[in-house]
């Protein structure tokens, strides 16, 4: 798909320059010094030759066909350069310069026009506002990066060219090789979806690393990211997650960002490893790029100092991983071969006098232990430490079956050791906590890969009932669906809804109450009143006919005073619900990724702690349960109430039914069931209150 972009046989440099420091000069130099074997065609009307290559005033004078065109001219000249490239046979163009949608409306229009020219001609365009690309497999450095990186297995995708060069510089320091490097710029044509697909099928690429400010097509991105993550690690740093950061990202790229909640849910669903910072992006890249995935989360620690060992163990426990319990055989082997002063539990404390042989003995025995899934080796510089020799000894024990990460703490004294580790493809970190964090990313990704295929359950429902309700509301221009109608929709999708009826006068209300049985709840029924209690529109536990009459009259009177313009259908009389735990389940539509399922506990957990978990629809039962277990407040509640007090599967079932509902009816923009009353295991949850908002557009059901 991107053959001419990534593997061209000939490339024109339009805007080639004789002045060092200018983009046209640096790109030409990089193509030559990078060892590109194809034909390089400099284009500059004011030069006969550049860097010992024949130069042409334009592509028409050159007279031959080209595969690829690198355009480094001012924005006003780009359109003409693109058109001449297409006439010369180019199937791909890279546009370096700025001055497009990231700066002005006029620039956006020009960018759109150029993109359409390329699309019409079947030409793929990278940029504008890109710094180019590198393909080490093809010796192709079509960028203004300062140097050609080592060839390796990490492919980099970025909306920031400067960050790309920072990653390349960091990789060189770590002796880490790069497969592909792509600076996407404004993504007028090619975007992250195209390159995720390309890197997924690229045999050279072992790990995909991306820096993203925006995501262009949410649904396509999720599919491409999930397909990529199923065969190789995908690590993404998504920025612009705060309101201020989002504004800067918009200025930088000329695009509007989606919500960070949506991005988080999309990345989690896709199996993408999300880096919180630029530093962790690099940490995860080196760990996943150089070491095998662990079979589990049982981590062993070897150290020459007690304090760093404790730091590592604390970090392991706090991350949710396990501190491995060493087998009897391993303990025996260590006791026979190591000095008596050595601590033989986990962490294995070799003490301050540890030499390289003792490290190798401990590493070898630990890696052979079937109760250990991964190893972190810590070295703190002390008077008798031998960092370089110890690093060599560690490398000599590793067979590649289990991941090994190293934390060589300190500065100048441990530099030789870090160099040896890097040369041996052992990831090193400054402190144990960073090594643990990288190991956690490896453990989580390995667990995601081991998951069985996703199976989304379809339940028998009464879809036609919902179609009628939604169609009627949209025809009348009503986006808000009242509680009564929302409950009818939920009843059609097999939710347990208390029996109730709308009443028009006090006597009718008494008749309904006596039919369904006391005590009852009474609520104002109105399309215009969402927060009923704020206008005196809710009364609970009414136990007598007199109470029902009085409540009806008082409620209508209060609502007429406090919400005079509201359209009132009547008063809804329904059964009172038994005691239970009130949770919130629902859905919000993300502008990029579509419907996201929502779960939270009621009261302060949502209002104060803002503890709500999200997941993209459609959702499986296991994913629904993980939503519940992933909330902080759920863990707090279990500790207080005791295991078994909540029917997890009942709540998960409710989330799955909402998932089916909002997938069947994309017109639904928001849905809240609050509270959703959950009892002991085996009991049926109850919809106490519900609210649905439509998008306003009558989208076709799929």
C-alpha positions in Angstrom: 0.0 0.0 0.0 2.8 2.4 0.9 5.5 0.9 -1.3 6.4 4.1 -3.2 6.5 6.0 0.1 8.7 3.6 2.1 10.6 1.7 -0.6 11.0 4.0 -3.6 13.5 3.3 -6.4 13.9 7.0 -7.3 13.2 10.2 -5.3 13.2 13.9 -6.3 14.1 16.6 -3.8 12.2 19.7 -4.8 13.8 22.6 -3.1 17.2 21.0 -2.8 19.7 23.6 -1.4 23.4 24.3 -1.5 23.2 26.0 2.0 24.0 23.8 5.0 21.3 24.0 7.7 18.5 24.4 5.2 16.0 21.6 4.9 16.7 21.0 1.2 20.4 20.6 1.9 20.0 18.4 5.0 17.6 16.0 3.3 19.8 15.7 0.2 22.8 15.0 2.4 20.8 12.4 4.5 19.7 10.5 1.4 23.3 10.3 0.1 25.0 9.5 3.4 22.2 7.1 4.4 23.3 4.9 1.6 20.1 5.1 -0.6 20.7 2.9 -3.6 18.1 4.4 -5.8 18.3 7.5 -8.0 18.3 10.9 -6.2 17.1 13.9 -8.3 17.8 17.3 -6.8 15.5 20.1 -8.1 16.8 23.7 -7.9 16.5 26.2 -10.8 19.6 28.0 -9.5 22.2 25.2 -9.4 23.8 22.8 -11.9 25.0 20.3 -9.3 24.5 19.8 -5.6 26.6 17.6 -3.3 28.1 16.0 -6.4 24.8 15.2 -8.0 23.5 16.7 -11.2 20.8 19.2 -10.4 17.7 20.1 -12.6 15.7 23.3 -12.7 12.4 21.2 -12.7 11.1 17.7 -13.1 10.1 18.4 -16.7 13.7 19.0 -17.6 14.8 15.8 -15.8 12.4 14.0 -18.2 12.3 10.6 -16.5 9.7 9.0 -14.2 10.1 9.2 -10.4 8.5 7.1 -7.6 8.7 9.6 -4.8 8.9 13.3 -4.3 10.3 15.2 -1.3 8.9 18.7 -1.3 10.8 21.4 0.7 9.5 24.7 -0.7 7.4 27.5 0.9 3.7 26.8 1.3 2.7 28.9 -1.6 4.8 26.8 -4.0 3.8 23.4 -2.7 0.7 23.0 -5.0 2.8 23.5 -8.1 5.5 21.1 -6.8 2.9 18.4 -6.1 1.3 18.8 -9.6 4.7 18.6 -11.3 5.6 15.5 -9.2 2.4 13.8 -10.2 3.1 14.5 -13.9 6.5 13.0 -13.4 4.9 9.8 -12.2 5.3 10.1 -8.5 3.1 7.7 -6.4 4.0 9.3 -3.1 5.0 12.8 -1.9 6.3 14.2 1.4 5.5 17.8 2.2 7.8 19.3 4.8 6.9 22.9 5.2 4.5 24.5 7.6 1.9 27.2 6.8 -1.2 25.1 6.4 -4.2 24.3 8.6 -2.1 24.6 11.8 -1.8 28.4 11.2 -4.8 29.8 9.3 -8.1 29.2 7.5 -6.4 30.0 4.2 -3.7 27.4 5.0 -6.3 24.9 5.8 -8.0 25.5 2.4 -4.7 25.1 0.6 -3.9 21.9 2.4 -7.4 20.5 1.6 -6.9 21.4 -2.1 -3.5 19.7 -2.3 -4.8 16.6 -0.5 -7.7 16.4 -3.1 -5.2 16.7 -6.0 -3.2 13.8 -4.6 -6.4 11.7 -3.9 -7.7 12.3 -7.4 -4.3 11.2 -8.9 -4.0 8.1 -6.6 -0.9 9.6 -4.9 -0.2 9.1 -1.2 0.8 12.2 0.7 2.7 12.5 4.0 2.3 15.8 5.8 2.3 18.7 5.3 4.2 20.0 8.4 6.1 16.8 8.5 9.9 16.3 9.0 9.9 13.2 6.7 10.5 9.5 7.2 13.3 7.0 7.6 13.4 3.3 6.5 16.6 1.7 7.7 15.8 -1.5 5.9 15.9 0.4 2.6 18.8 2.8 3.6 16.2 5.5 3.0 16.6 8.7 5.1 14.1 11.1 3.6 14.1 13.4 6.7 16.1 16.2 8.2 17.1 14.1 11.2 20.7 14.8 12.2 21.8 11.2 11.6 20.8 7.8 10.3 19.8 5.5 13.2 21.0 2.0 13.6 18.8 -0.6 11.9 16.6 -2.5 14.4 13.1 -3.5 15.3 11.4 -0.4 16.7 9.1 1.7 14.4 8.2 5.2 15.4 5.1 7.2 14.5 4.7 10.8 15.6 2.8 14.0 15.1 5.8 15.8 16.4 8.9 15.8 14.3 11.1 17.1 17.1 10.0 14.2 19.4 11.0 11.8 16.6 14.5 13.2 16.6 14.6 13.0 20.4 13.7 9.3 20.3 16.3 8.6 17.6 18.9 10.3 19.7 17.8 8.4 22.8 17.9 5.1 20.8 21.4 5.8 19.7 22.5 6.2 23.3 20.9 2.9 24.2 22.4 1.1 21.1 18.8 0.5 20.0 17.9 0.0 16.4 15.1 1.6 14.4 13.1 0.0 11.7 10.8 2.8 10.4 10.5 6.4 11.5 7.5 8.5 10.3 6.6 12.1 11.1 2.9 12.5 10.1 2.6 16.3 10.5 -0.9 17.5 9.7 -2.2 14.1 8.4 -4.0 15.6 5.4 -3.9 12.2 3.8 -1.8 9.5 5.6 -2.5 9.1 9.3 -1.9 6.7 12.2 -4.3 4.1 10.9 -2.4 3.7 7.6 0.9 3.4 9.3 -0.4 1.0 12.0 -1.5 -1.3 9.2 1.8 -0.9 7.4 3.9 -1.6 10.5 1.7 -4.6 11.5 2.6 -6.4 8.3 6.2 -5.2 8.3 8.5 -8.1 9.3 11.3 -5.7 10.4 9.1 -4.0 12.9 8.9 -5.8 16.2 7.5 -2.9 18.4 5.4 0.1 17.3 5.9 3.3 19.3 3.7 6.3 18.7 3.3 9.9 19.9 -0.2 11.2 19.1 -1.9 14.5 19.7 -5.1 13.6 17.9 -6.7 10.5 16.4 -8.3 11.0 13.0 -10.9 8.2 12.8 -11.7 6.6 16.1 -13.5 3.4 14.8 -10.8 2.6 12.2 -8.1 3.4 14.7 -9.4 0.9 17.3 -9.6 -1.8 14.6 -6.1 -1.1 13.3 -4.6 -0.8 16.8 -6.2 -4.1 18.0 -5.0 -5.9 14.8 -1.5 -4.5 15.4 -1.4 -5.3 19.2 -2.5 -8.9 18.5 0.9 -9.6 16.8 3.4 -7.0 18.3 3.5 -4.5 21.1 2.0 -1.0 20.4 3.0 1.7 22.8 1.3 5.1 22.6 1.9 8.4 24.3 -1.3 10.4 23.9 -1.0 14.1 24.8 -3.5 16.9 25.0 -5.4 15.2 27.8 -6.1 18.3 29.8 -8.2 21.3 28.7 -5.1 23.5 28.3 -3.2 20.7 26.6 -6.0 20.0 24.2 -6.1 23.6 23.1 -2.3 23.5 22.4 -2.7 20.3 20.5 -5.4 21.9 18.4 -3.1 24.8 17.5 -0.3 22.5 16.8 -2.1 20.2 14.4 -5.2 22.2 13.4 -7.5 19.4 14.6 -10.0 19.0 17.5 -9.2 16.4 20.1 -11.6 13.8 21.5 -12.0 13.3 25.3 -9.2 11.7 27.2 -11.7 9.2 28.7 -12.5 8.1 25.2 -8.8 7.7 24.3 -8.1 5.8 27.4 -11.0 3.4 26.7 -10.0 3.0 23.1 -6.4 2.2 23.9 -7.3 -0.3 26.6 -9.8 -2.1 24.4 -7.2 -2.3 21.6 -4.5 -3.8 23.7 -2.3 -0.8 23.3 0.2 0.0 26.0 -0.4 3.6 27.1 2.6 5.5 28.3 1.9 8.3 30.7 5.0 10.3 29.9 7.7 10.6 27.3 10.1 8.8 29.6 7.8 5.9 30.1 7.2 5.7 26.4 11.0 5.1 25.9 11.2 2.8 28.9 8.4 0.6 27.6 9.9 0.6 24.1 13.3 -0.7 25.2 11.8 -3.3 27.5 9.4 -4.7 25.0 11.8 -4.3 22.1 14.6 -6.3 23.7 13.1 -8.8 26.0 10.6 -11.7 25.7 7.1 -11.4 27.3 6.6 -13.0 30.7 4.3 -16.0 31.2 2.9 -14.5 34.4 3.4 -11.8 37.0 5.6 -13.5 39.6 8.7 -11.2 39.8 12.0 -12.0 41.4 14.5 -9.3 42.5 18.3 -9.7 42.9 20.1 -6.8 44.6 23.4 -5.9 46.4 21.7 -3.5 48.8 18.7 -3.9 51.1 17.1 -0.5 50.5 16.9 -0.8 46.7 15.6 -4.3 47.1 12.8 -3.1 49.3 12.0 -0.3 46.8 11.6 -2.9 44.1 9.4 -5.2 46.1 7.2 -2.3 47.3 6.8 -1.2 43.6 5.9 -4.8 42.6 3.2 -5.1 45.2 1.8 -1.6 44.5 1.6 -2.4 40.8 -0.6 -5.5 41.4 2.1 -8.0 40.5 3.4 -10.8 42.7 6.7 -11.0 44.6 7.7 -14.5 43.5 8.1 -17.2 46.2 11.3 -19.0 45.3 11.2 -22.8 45.1 12.9 -25.1 47.7 15.3 -26.2 45.0 16.3 -22.7 44.2 16.8 -21.8 47.8 19.0 -24.9 48.3 21.1 -24.1 45.2 21.6 -20.5 46.4 22.5 -21.6 49.9 25.1 -24.0 48.6 26.8 -21.6 46.2 26.6 -18.2 47.9 28.1 -16.9 51.2 26.1 -17.3 54.4 25.5 -13.6 54.7 23.4 -13.6 51.6 19.6 -13.1 52.1 18.0 -16.0 50.3 14.4 -14.9 50.3 12.9 -12.6 47.6 14.5 -10.1 47.1 17.8 -12.0 47.0 20.2 -9.7 48.8 23.8 -10.5 47.8 25.0 -7.7 50.1 27.6 -5.0 49.5 30.4 -7.4 48.8 28.6 -9.1 45.8 31.0 -9.8 43.0 30.1 -10.7 39.3 30.2 -14.5 40.0 27.7 -14.2 42.8 25.3 -12.2 40.6 25.6 -14.8 37.8 25.0 -17.6 40.3 21.8 -15.9 41.6 20.6 -14.9 38.1 21.1 -18.4 36.7 19.3 -20.1 39.6 16.4 -17.7 39.6 15.8 -17.9 35.9 15.7 -21.7 36.2 13.0 -21.5 38.9 9.5 -22.5 37.5 7.9 -20.3 40.2 9.6 -17.1 38.7 8.2 -15.4 35.6 10.5 -12.5 35.3 13.6 -11.0 37.0 14.8 -7.5 38.0 18.5 -7.2 38.8 19.5 -4.2 41.0 23.0 -2.8 41.5 23.8 0.1 43.7 27.5 1.3 43.4 29.6 0.6 46.5 33.3 0.4 47.2 33.8 -3.1 45.8 31.1 -2.9 43.0 32.2 -3.9 39.5 29.4 -2.6 37.3 30.8 -3.5 33.9 32.0 -6.9 34.9 28.7 -7.6 36.7 26.7 -6.5 33.6 28.8 -9.0 31.5 28.1 -11.7 34.0 24.4 -11.1 34.0 24.3 -11.1 30.2 26.1 -14.5 30.2 23.3 -16.1 32.2 20.4 -15.0 30.1 18.8 -17.6 27.7 16.0 -15.4 26.3 13.2 -17.5 27.8 12.2 -15.0 30.6 12.5 -11.2 30.6 15.3 -9.6 32.6 15.4 -5.9 33.4 18.2 -4.1 35.3 18.3 -1.1 37.6 21.8 0.2 37.8 21.5 3.0 40.3 23.8 6.0 40.4 25.7 8.2 37.9 29.3 8.1 36.7 30.3 4.9 38.5 27.7 2.7 36.8 28.0 4.1 33.3 30.3 1.3 32.1 27.8 -1.2 33.5 24.9 0.4 31.6 27.0 0.4 28.4 27.6 -3.3 28.8 23.9 -3.9 29.5 22.9 -2.0 26.4 25.4 -3.8 24.2 23.9 -7.1 25.5 20.3 -6.0 24.8 19.4 -5.9 28.5 17.2 -2.8 29.3 18.5 -0.7 32.1 16.9 1.9 34.3 18.0 4.5 36.8 15.9 3.2 39.7 14.1 0.0 40.6 10.6 1.6 40.4 11.2 2.4 36.7 12.2 -1.2 36.0 9.1 -2.4 37.8 6.8 0.0 35.8 8.2 -1.3 32.5 7.8 -4.9 33.7 4.2 -4.2 34.6 3.6 -3.0 31.0 5.1 -6.2 29.8 3.0 -8.3 32.1 -0.3 -6.5 31.2 0.4 -6.8 27.5 1.2 -10.5 27.8 -2.0 -11.0 29.8 -4.0 -9.2 27.1 -2.5 -11.4 24.4 -3.5 -14.5 26.3 -7.1 -13.5 26.4 -9.5 -15.7 24.4 -11.2 -14.1 21.4 -13.8 -11.5 22.3 -17.4 -12.9 22.2 -20.2 -10.3 22.5 -23.4 -11.8 23.7 -26.7 -10.9 21.9 -29.8 -11.1 24.1 -33.4 -11.6 22.9 -35.1 -8.2 23.2 -38.1 -6.3 21.9 -36.4 -4.0 19.5 -39.6 -2.8 17.7 -40.9 -1.2 21.0 -37.8 0.9 21.2 -37.9 1.9 17.6 -41.4 3.3 18.1 -40.5 5.3 21.2 -37.4 6.8 19.6 -39.1 7.5 16.3 -42.0 9.3 18.0 -39.6 11.5 20.0 -37.4 12.4 17.0 -40.5 13.3 14.9 -41.7 15.7 17.7 -38.2 17.1 18.1 -37.8 15.8 21.7 -34.2 14.9 22.5 -34.9 14.2 26.2 -36.7 11.0 26.9 -38.6 11.1 30.2 -38.1 8.6 33.0 -41.4 6.8 32.1 -40.5 6.3 28.4 -36.9 5.6 29.3 -38.1 2.8 31.5 -40.3 1.4 28.7 -37.2 1.3 26.5 -35.2 -0.5 29.2 -38.0 -2.9 29.9 -38.0 -3.9 26.2 -34.3 -4.7 26.7 -35.0 -7.1 29.6 -34.3 -4.8 32.5 -36.2 -5.3 35.7 -38.4 -2.1 36.1 -40.9 -1.6 38.9 -44.5 -1.6 37.9 -45.9 1.9 37.5 -48.4 4.1 35.6 -48.8 7.8 34.8 -51.9 9.3 36.5 -53.8 12.5 35.8 -55.6 13.2 39.0 -55.4 12.3 42.7 -58.1 9.6 42.5 -56.4 7.9 39.6 -53.2 7.9 41.6 -54.9 6.2 44.5 -56.4 3.6 42.2 -52.9 2.8 40.7 -51.3 2.7 44.2 -53.9 0.2 45.5 -53.5 -1.9 42.3 -49.7 -2.2 42.6 -49.6 -2.2 46.4 -48.3 0.1 49.1 -45.9 1.6 49.8 -45.4 3.5 46.5 -43.2 6.2 45.0 -44.6 9.2 43.2 -42.6 11.3 40.6 -43.5 14.1 38.3 -43.7 13.0 34.7 -42.3 15.7 32.3 -40.1 15.8 29.3 -38.7 19.1 30.5 -37.8 18.2 34.0 -34.7 16.1 34.4 -33.8 16.8 38.0 -37.2 16.1 39.5 -36.2 16.3 43.2 -35.1 19.9 42.7 -38.6 21.1 41.9 -40.3 19.0 44.6 -41.2 16.3 42.0 -40.3 13.1 44.0 -41.9 11.5 47.1 -41.0 8.0 48.4 -42.5 5.5 50.8 -46.2 6.7 50.6 -48.2 4.1 52.5 -51.8 5.3 52.4 -54.5 6.5 50.0 -54.6 9.9 51.9 -50.9 10.2 51.5 -51.2 9.6 47.7 -53.9 12.2 47.3 -52.0 14.8 49.3 -48.7 14.1 47.5 -50.4 14.4 44.1 -51.9 17.8 44.8 -48.8 19.2 46.6 -46.4 17.9 43.9 -48.4 19.5 41.0 -48.6 22.8 43.0 -44.9 22.9 43.7 -43.9 22.0 40.1 -46.2 24.6 38.7 -44.5 27.2 40.9 -40.9 26.1 40.4 -41.0 25.0 36.8 -43.9 27.0 35.4 -43.0 26.4 31.7 -42.5 22.7 32.0 -44.9 20.4 30.1 -46.3 18.0 32.7 -47.9 14.7 31.7 -49.0 13.8 35.1 -47.6 12.0 38.2 -46.0 8.6 37.8 -46.9 6.2 40.6 -44.8 3.1 40.9 -43.8 0.3 43.3 -41.2 1.1 46.0 -38.0 -0.8 45.6 -36.5 -3.1 48.3 -33.2 -2.1 50.0 -30.0 -2.6 48.0 -26.8 -1.0 46.8 -27.3 1.9 44.3 -24.8 1.9 41.5 -24.8 4.0 38.3 -24.6 2.3 34.9 -25.0 4.0 31.6 -23.4 5.3 28.4 -21.8 8.4 26.9 -21.1 8.9 23.2 -17.5 10.0 22.6 -17.0 12.2 19.5 -14.2 10.0 18.2 -15.0 6.5 19.4 -18.7 6.3 19.8 -20.7 4.7 22.7 -18.7 4.2 25.9 -20.3 2.1 28.7 -20.0 3.6 32.2 -20.0 2.2 35.7 -19.7 3.9 39.1 -21.0 3.6 42.7 -23.4 6.2 43.9 -23.1 9.0 46.4 -19.7 10.5 47.2 -17.9 7.9 45.1 -19.1 9.6 41.9 -19.8 13.1 43.1 -16.6 13.6 45.2 -14.1 11.0 44.2 -15.2 11.1 40.5 -14.6 7.3 40.3 -16.2 6.1 37.1 -14.9 3.5 34.7 -15.5 3.4 31.0 -15.3 0.8 28.2 -16.1 1.0 24.5 -19.2 -0.7 23.3 -19.9 -3.5 22.4 -18.7 -5.1 25.6 -18.2 -8.7 26.6 -19.1 -10.1 30.0 -15.5 -10.4 31.1 -14.8 -6.8 30.1 -17.9 -5.7 32.0 -16.7 -7.4 35.1 -13.2 -5.9 34.7 -14.9 -2.4 34.6 -16.3 -3.1 38.1 -13.1 -4.5 39.5 -11.1 -1.6 38.0 -12.9 1.1 40.0 -11.2 2.2 43.2 -14.5 2.6 45.0 -15.5 -1.0 44.3 -12.4 -2.3 46.1 -13.2 0.0 49.0 -16.7 -1.2 49.2 -15.8 -4.9 49.2 -13.4 -4.3 52.1 -16.1 -2.7 54.1 -19.1 -4.9 53.3 -17.4 -8.2 52.7 -16.9 -10.4 49.6 -20.2 -11.6 48.0 -22.3 -8.6 48.9 -22.6 -7.4 45.3 -23.8 -9.6 42.4 -21.0 -8.8 40.0 -22.6 -10.8 37.2 -25.9 -9.0 37.5 -24.3 -5.6 37.1 -22.2 -7.0 34.2 -25.3 -8.3 32.6 -26.9 -4.8 32.9 -23.9 -3.3 31.2 -24.1 -5.8 28.4 -27.8 -5.1 27.8 -27.0 -1.3 27.6 -24.2 -2.1 25.2 -26.6 -4.0 22.9 -29.2 -1.2 23.2 -26.9 1.7 22.3 -25.3 -0.4 19.5 -28.7 -1.2 18.1 -29.8 2.5 18.4 -26.9 4.9 17.6 -29.4 7.7 18.0 -29.0 7.4 21.8 -26.3 9.9 22.8 -26.5 9.5 26.6 -28.1 7.0 29.0 -28.1 6.9 32.8 -29.6 4.3 35.1 -29.2 6.0 38.5 -29.6 4.3 40.8 -29.4 0.7 39.5 -30.3 -1.2 42.7 -28.2 -4.3 43.2 -28.9 -6.9 45.9 -27.3 -10.1 47.1 -26.0 -12.7 44.6 -28.9 -14.2 42.8 -31.3 -11.3 43.2 -32.6 -9.2 40.2 -31.2 -5.7 40.0 -33.9 -2.9 39.7 -34.0 0.2 37.5 -35.0 2.9 40.0 -34.5 5.9 37.8 -33.5 6.3 34.2 -32.7 9.1 31.7 -32.0 8.9 27.9 -30.9 11.7 25.6 -31.1 11.4 21.8 -28.5 12.8 19.5 -31.1 14.7 17.5 -30.2 13.0 14.2 -32.3 10.1 13.1 -29.4 7.7 12.3 -30.2 4.6 10.4 -30.3 1.5 12.6 -27.7 -1.1 11.7 
